Amino acid sequence: MKRALTALSAASTALLLSNCTPGTPQTRIDRNYTLYEALPAKHRTLVGQGQIAKGMSKSAVYLALGNPGRKSEGFRDNARYERWDYTRMRPVYYNSFHTFFGHGWGRRGYSYSGIGFAPTIEYIPYRSSSVLFRRGVVDSWERLGPPYY
């Protein structure tokens, strides 16, 4: 019974970790090989390196960069466009005072309280890059550095 629980625990942990790992161009290529094979040779080389270039299709950009965090559409310069925005998370560190209070259980019971000083980390999303499509192909793109707070 103990071995079965250990095996089940290991399998569920492996499944959870495999779903949480960020995708790479190679994993997207492996999952969508027919899309990859349909690309021109020049674009296949760039996709394998995780890069994009003007004139690439949406499927090539997906294989190179993955799913965008947000898609938007609009109309500019007498033409429709679609923009894919990619986001990253930036850690923000700060220190804070806090109070705490608790109860414990034991033979005599006990409680504790006090104040503390502890570091805290929050992750703030920011737009790291954008790709602009016109007529279904890349018209322009930009990469942004992390913001300074």
Contact map, one row per residue, 1 for C-alpha under 8 A:
11111000000000000000000000000000000000000000000000000000000000000000000000000000000000000000000000000000000000000000000000000000000000000000000000000
11111100000000000000000000000000000000000000000000000000000000000000000000000000000000000000000000000000000000000000000000000000000000000000000000000
11111110000000000000000000000000000000000000000000000000000000000000000000000000000000000000000000000000000000000000000000000000000000000000000000000
11111111000000000000000000000000000000000000000000000000000000000000000000000000000000000000000000000000000000000000000000000000000000000000000000000
11111111100000000000000000000000000000000000000000000000000000000000000000000000000000000000000000000000000000000000000000000000000000000000000000000
01111111110000000000000000000000000000000000000000000000000000000000000000000000000000000000000000000000000000000000000000000000000000000000000000000
00111111111000000000000000000000000000000000000000000000000000000000000000000000000000000000000000000000000000000000000000000000000000000000000000000
00011111111100000000000000000000000000000000000000000000000000000000000000000000000000000000000000000000000000000000000000000000000000000000000000000
00001111111110000000000000000000000000000000000000000000000000000000000000000000000000000000000000000000000000000000000000000000000000000000000000000
00000111111111000000000000000000000000000000000000000000000000000000000000000000000000000000000000000000000000000000000000000000000000000000000000000
00000011111111100000000000000000000000000000000000000000000000000000000000000000000000000000000000000000000000000000000000000000000000000000000000000
00000001111111110000000000000000000000000000000000000000000000000000000000000000000000000000000000000000000000000000000000000000000000000000000000000
00000000111111111000000000000000000000000000000000000000000000000000000000000000000000000000000000000000000000000000000000000000000000000000000000000
00000000011111111100000000000000000000000000000000000000000000000000000000000000000000000000000000000000000000000000000000000000000000000000000000000
00000000001111111110000000000000000000000000000000000000000000000000000000000000000000000000000000000000000000000000000000000000000000000000000000000
00000000000111111111000000000000000000000000000000000000000000000000000000000000000000000000000000000000000000000000000000000000000000000000000000000
00000000000011111111100000000000000000000000000000000000000000000000000000000000000000000000000000000000000000000000000000000000000000000000000000000
00000000000001111111100000000000000000000000000000000000000000000000000000000000000000000000000000000000000000000000000000000000000000000000000000000
00000000000000111111100000000000000000000000000000000000000000000000000000000000000000000000000000000000000000000000000000000000000000000000000000000
00000000000000011111110000000000000000000000000000000000000000000000000000000000000000000000000000000000000000000000000000000000000000000000000000000
00000000000000001111111000000000000000000000000000000000000000000000000000000000000000000000000000000000000000000000000000000000000000000000000000000
00000000000000000001111100000000000000000000000000000000000000000000000000000000000000000000000000000000000000000000000000000000000000000000000000000
00000000000000000000111110110000000000000000000000000000000000000100000000000000000000000000000000000000000000000000000000000000000000000000000000000
00000000000000000000011111110000000000000000000001000000000000011100000000000000000000000000000000000000000000000000000000000000000000000000000000000
00000000000000000000001111111000000000000000001111000000000000111100000000000000000000000000000000000000000000000000000000000000000000000000000000000
00000000000000000000000111111100000000000000000100000000000000000000000000000000000000000000000000000000000000000000000000000000000000000000000000000
00000000000000000000001111111110000000000000000000000000000000000000000000000000000000000000000000000000000000000000000000000000000000000000000000000
00000000000000000000001111111111000000000000000000000000000000110100000000000000000000000000000000000000000000000000000000000000000000000000000000000
00000000000000000000000011111111101100000000000100000000000000100000000000000000000000000000000000000000000000000000000000000000000000000000000000000
00000000000000000000000001111111100000000000000000000000000000000000000000000000000000000000000000000000000000000000000000000000000000000000000000000
00000000000000000000000000111111100000000000000000000000000000000000000000000000000000000000000000000000000000000000000000000000000000000000000000000
00000000000000000000000000011111111100000000000000000000000000000000000000000000000000000000000000000000000000000000000000000000000000000000000000000
00000000000000000000000000001111111110000000000000000000000000000000000000000000000000000000000000000000000000000000000000000000000000000000000000000
00000000000000000000000000000001111111000000000000000000000000000000000000000000000000000000000000000000000000000000000000000000000000000000000000000
00000000000000000000000000001001111111100000000000000000001100000000000000000000000000000000000000000000000000000000000000000000000000000000000000000
00000000000000000000000000001001111111100001000000000000000100100000000000000000000000000000000000000000000000000000000000000000000000000000000000000
00000000000000000000000000000000111111110001000000000000000000000000000000000000000000000000000000000000000000000000000000000000000000000000000000000
00000000000000000000000000000000011111110000000000000000000000000000000000000000000000000000000000000000000000000000000000000000000000000000000000000
00000000000000000000000000000000001111111011000000000000000100000000000000000000000000000000000000000000000000000000000000000000000000000000000000000
00000000000000000000000000000000000011111111000000000000000000000000000000000000000000000000000000000000000000000000000000000000000000000000000000000
00000000000000000000000000000000000000111111100000000000000000000000000000000000000000000000000000000000000000000000000000000000000000000000000000000
00000000000000000000000000000000000000011111110000000000000000000000000000000000000000000000000000000000000000000000000000000000000000000000000000000
00000000000000000000000000000000000000111111111000011001000100000000000000000000000000000000000000000000000000000000000000000000000000000000000000000
00000000000000000000000000000000000110111111111100000000000100000000000000000000000000000000000000000000000000000000000000000000000000000000000000000
00000000000000000000000000000000000000001111111110000000000000000000000000000000000000000000000000000000000000000000000000000000000000000000000000000
00000000000000000000000000000000000000000111111111111000000000010000000000000000000000000000000000000000000000000000000000000000000000000000000000000
00000000000000000000000010000000000000000011111111110000000110110000000000000000000000000000000000000000000000000000000000000000000000000000000000000
00000000000000000000000011001000000000000001111111100000000000010000000000000000000000000000000000000000000000000000000000000000000000000000000000000
00000000000000000000000010000000000000000000111111100000000000010000000000000000000000000000000000000000000000000000000000000000000000000000000000000
00000000000000000000000110000000000000000000011111110000000000111000000000000000000000000000000000000000000000000000000000000000000000000000000000000
00000000000000000000000000000000000000000000011111111000000000011000000000000000000000000000000000000000000000000000000000000000000000000000000000000
00000000000000000000000000000000000000000010011001111101000110010000000000000000000000000000000000000000000000000000000000000000000000000000000000000
00000000000000000000000000000000000000000010010000111111000000000000000000000000000000000000000000000000000000000000000000000000000000000100000000000
00000000000000000000000000000000000000000000000000011111000000000000000000000000000000000000000000000000000000000000000000000000000000001111000000000
00000000000000000000000000000000000000000000000000001111100000000000000000000000000000000000000000000000000000000000000000000000000000001110000000000
00000000000000000000000000000000000000000010000000011111110110000000000000000000000000000000000000000000000000000000000000000000000000001100000000000
00000000000000000000000000000000000000000000000000000011111110000000000000000000000000000000000000000000000000000000000000000000000000011100000000000
00000000000000000000000000000000000000000000000000000001111111000000000000000000000000000000000000000000000000000000000000000000000010011100000000000
00000000000000000000000000000000001000000000000000000000111111100000000000000000000000000000000000000000000000000000000000000000000000000000000000000
00000000000000000000000000000000001100100011001000010001111111110000000000000000000000000000000000000000000000000000000000000000000000000000000000000
00000000000000000000000000000000000000000000001000010001111111111100000000000000000000000000000000000000000000000000000000000000000000000000000000000
00000000000000000000000000000000000000000000000000000000011111111110000000000000000000000000000000000000000000000000000000000000000000000000000000000
00000000000000000000000010011000000100000000001001000000001111111100000000000000000000000000000000000000000000000000000000000000000000000000000000000
00000000000000000000000110010000000000000000011111110000000111111100000000000000000000000000000000000000000000000000000000000000000000000000000000000
00000000000000000000000110000000000000000000000001100000000011111111000000000000000000000000000000000000000000000000000000000000000000000000000000000
00000000000000000000001110010000000000000000000000000000000011111111000000000000000000000000000000000000000000000000000000000000000000000000000000000
00000000000000000000000000000000000000000000000000000000000001001111100000000000000001000000000000000000000000000000000000000000000000000000000000000
00000000000000000000000000000000000000000000000000000000000000001111111000000000000111100000000000000000000000000000000000000000000000000000000000000
00000000000000000000000000000000000000000000000000000000000000000011111000000000000111100000000000000000000000000000000000000000000000000000000000000
00000000000000000000000000000000000000000000000000000000000000000001111100000000000111000000000000000000000000000000000000000000000000000000000000000
00000000000000000000000000000000000000000000000000000000000000000001111110000000011110000000000000000000000000000000000000000000000000000000000000000
00000000000000000000000000000000000000000000000000000000000000000000011111000000011100000000000000000000000000000000000000000000000000000000000000000
00000000000000000000000000000000000000000000000000000000000000000000001111100001111000000000000000000000000000000000000000000000000000000000000000000
00000000000000000000000000000000000000000000000000000000000000000000000111110001110000000000000000000000000000000000000000000000000000000000000000000
00000000000000000000000000000000000000000000000000000000000000000000000011111111100000000000000000000000000000000000000000000000000000000000000000000
00000000000000000000000000000000000000000000000000000000000000000000000001111111100000000000000000000000000000000000000000000000000000000000000000000
00000000000000000000000000000000000000000000000000000000000000000000000000111110000000000000000000000000000000000000000000000000000000000000000000000
00000000000000000000000000000000000000000000000000000000000000000000000000111111000000000000000000000000000000000000000000000000000000000000000000000
00000000000000000000000000000000000000000000000000000000000000000000000000111111100000000000000000000000000000000000000000000000000001000000000000000
00000000000000000000000000000000000000000000000000000000000000000000000011110111110000000000000000000000000000000000000000000000000001100000000000000
00000000000000000000000000000000000000000000000000000000000000000000000011110011111000000000000000000000000000000000000000000000000111100000000000000
00000000000000000000000000000000000000000000000000000000000000000000001111000001111100000000000000000000000000000000000000000000000111000000000000000
00000000000000000000000000000000000000000000000000000000000000000000001110000000111110000000000000000000000000000000000000000000011110000000000000000
00000000000000000000000000000000000000000000000000000000000000000001111100000000011111000000000000000000000000000000000000000000011100000000000000000
00000000000000000000000000000000000000000000000000000000000000000001111000000000001111100000000000000000000000000000000000000011111000000000000000000
00000000000000000000000000000000000000000000000000000000000000000011110000000000000111110000000000000000000000000000000000000011110000000000000000000
00000000000000000000000000000000000000000000000000000000000000000001100000000000000011111000000000000000000000000000000000001111100000000000000000000
00000000000000000000000000000000000000000000000000000000000000000000000000000000000001111100000000000000000000000000000000001111000000000000000000000
00000000000000000000000000000000000000000000000000000000000000000000000000000000000000111110000000000000000000000000000000111100000000000000000000000
00000000000000000000000000000000000000000000000000000000000000000000000000000000000000011111000000000000000000000000000000111100000000000000000001000
00000000000000000000000000000000000000000000000000000000000000000000000000000000000000001111100000000000000000000000000011110000000000000000000000000
00000000000000000000000000000000000000000000000000000000000000000000000000000000000000000111110000000000000000000000000011110000000000000000000000000
00000000000000000000000000000000000000000000000000000000000000000000000000000000000000000011111000000000000000000000001111000000000000000000000000000
00000000000000000000000000000000000000000000000000000000000000000000000000000000000000000001111100000000000000000000001110000000000000000000000000000
00000000000000000000000000000000000000000000000000000000000000000000000000000000000000000000111110000000000000000000111100000000000000000000000000000
00000000000000000000000000000000000000000000000000000000000000000000000000000000000000000000011111000000000000000000111100000000000000000000000000000
00000000000000000000000000000000000000000000000000000000000000000000000000000000000000000000001111100000000000000011110000000000000000000000000000000
00000000000000000000000000000000000000000000000000000000000000000000000000000000000000000000000111110000000000000011110000000000000000000000000000000
00000000000000000000000000000000000000000000000000000000000000000000000000000000000000000000000011111000000000001111000000000000000000000000000000000
00000000000000000000000000000000000000000000000000000000000000000000000000000000000000000000000001111100000000001111000000000000000000000000000000000
00000000000000000000000000000000000000000000000000000000000000000000000000000000000000000000000000111110000000111100000000000000000000000000000000000
00000000000000000000000000000000000000000000000000000000000000000000000000000000000000000000000000011111000000111000000000000000000000000000000000000
00000000000000000000000000000000000000000000000000000000000000000000000000000000000000000000000000001111100011110000000000000000000000000000000000000
00000000000000000000000000000000000000000000000000000000000000000000000000000000000000000000000000000111110011100000000000000000000000000000000000000
00000000000000000000000000000000000000000000000000000000000000000000000000000000000000000000000000000011111111000000000000000000000000000000000000000
00000000000000000000000000000000000000000000000000000000000000000000000000000000000000000000000000000001111111000000000000000000000000000000000000000
00000000000000000000000000000000000000000000000000000000000000000000000000000000000000000000000000000000111110000000000000000000000000000000000000000
00000000000000000000000000000000000000000000000000000000000000000000000000000000000000000000000000000000111111000000000000000000000000000000000000000
00000000000000000000000000000000000000000000000000000000000000000000000000000000000000000000000000000011111111100000000000000000000000000000000000000
00000000000000000000000000000000000000000000000000000000000000000000000000000000000000000000000000000011110111110000000000000000000000000000000000000
00000000000000000000000000000000000000000000000000000000000000000000000000000000000000000000000000001111000011111000000000000000000000000000000000000
00000000000000000000000000000000000000000000000000000000000000000000000000000000000000000000000000001110000001111100000000000000000000000000000000000
00000000000000000000000000000000000000000000000000000000000000000000000000000000000000000000000000111100000000111110000000000000000000000000000000000
00000000000000000000000000000000000000000000000000000000000000000000000000000000000000000000000000111000000000011111000000000000000000000000000000000
00000000000000000000000000000000000000000000000000000000000000000000000000000000000000000000000011110000000000001111100000000000000000000000000000000
00000000000000000000000000000000000000000000000000000000000000000000000000000000000000000000000011110000000000000111110000000000000000000000000000000
00000000000000000000000000000000000000000000000000000000000000000000000000000000000000000000001111000000000000000011111000000000000000000000000000000
00000000000000000000000000000000000000000000000000000000000000000000000000000000000000000000001111000000000000000001111100000000000000000000000000000
00000000000000000000000000000000000000000000000000000000000000000000000000000000000000000000111100000000000000000000111110000000000000000000000000000
00000000000000000000000000000000000000000000000000000000000000000000000000000000000000000000111100000000000000000000011111000000000000000000000000000
00000000000000000000000000000000000000000000000000000000000000000000000000000000000000000011110000000000000000000000001111100000000000000000000000000
00000000000000000000000000000000000000000000000000000000000000000000000000000000000000000011100000000000000000000000000111110000000000000000000000000
00000000000000000000000000000000000000000000000000000000000000000000000000000000000000001111000000000000000000000000000011111000000000000000000000000
00000000000000000000000000000000000000000000000000000000000000000000000000000000000000001111000000000000000000000000000001111100000000000000000000000
00000000000000000000000000000000000000000000000000000000000000000000000000000000000000111100000000000000000000000000000000111110000000000000000000000
00000000000000000000000000000000000000000000000000000000000000000000000000000000000000111100000000000000000000000000000000011111000000000000000001100
00000000000000000000000000000000000000000000000000000000000000000000000000000000000011110000000000000000000000000000000000001111110000000000000100000
00000000000000000000000000000000000000000000000000000000000000000000000000000000000011110000000000000000000000000000000000000111110000000000001111000
00000000000000000000000000000000000000000000000000000000000000000000000000000000000011100000000000000000000000000000000000000011111000000000111100000
00000000000000000000000000000000000000000000000000000000000000000000000000000000001111000000000000000000000000000000000000000011111100000000111000000
00000000000000000000000000000000000000000000000000000000000000000000000000000000001110000000000000000000000000000000000000000000111110000111110000000
00000000000000000000000000000000000000000000000000000000000000000000000000000000111100000000000000000000000000000000000000000000011111000111100000000
00000000000000000000000000000000000000000000000000000000010000000000000000000000111000000000000000000000000000000000000000000000001111111111000000000
00000000000000000000000000000000000000000000000000000000000000000000000000000011110000000000000000000000000000000000000000000000000111111110000000000
00000000000000000000000000000000000000000000000000000000000000000000000000000001100000000000000000000000000000000000000000000000000011111000000000000
00000000000000000000000000000000000000000000000000000000110000000000000000000000000000000000000000000000000000000000000000000000000011111100000000000
00000000000000000000000000000000000000000000000000000111110000000000000000000000000000000000000000000000000000000000000000000000000011111110000000000
00000000000000000000000000000000000000000000000000001111110000000000000000000000000000000000000000000000000000000000000000000000001111011111100000000
00000000000000000000000000000000000000000000000000000110000000000000000000000000000000000000000000000000000000000000000000000000001111001111100000000
00000000000000000000000000000000000000000000000000000100000000000000000000000000000000000000000000000000000000000000000000000000001110000111110000000
00000000000000000000000000000000000000000000000000000000000000000000000000000000000000000000000000000000000000000000000000000000111100000111111000000
00000000000000000000000000000000000000000000000000000000000000000000000000000000000000000000000000000000000000000000000000000000111000000001111100000
00000000000000000000000000000000000000000000000000000000000000000000000000000000000000000000000000000000000000000000000000000001110000000000111110000
00000000000000000000000000000000000000000000000000000000000000000000000000000000000000000000000000000000000000000000000000000011100000000000011111000
00000000000000000000000000000000000000000000000000000000000000000000000000000000000000000000000000000000000000000000000000000001000000000000001111100
00000000000000000000000000000000000000000000000000000000000000000000000000000000000000000100000000000000000000000000000000000101000000000000000111110
00000000000000000000000000000000000000000000000000000000000000000000000000000000000000000000000000000000000000000000000000000100000000000000000011111
00000000000000000000000000000000000000000000000000000000000000000000000000000000000000000000000000000000000000000000000000000000000000000000000001111
00000000000000000000000000000000000000000000000000000000000000000000000000000000000000000000000000000000000000000000000000000000000000000000000000111
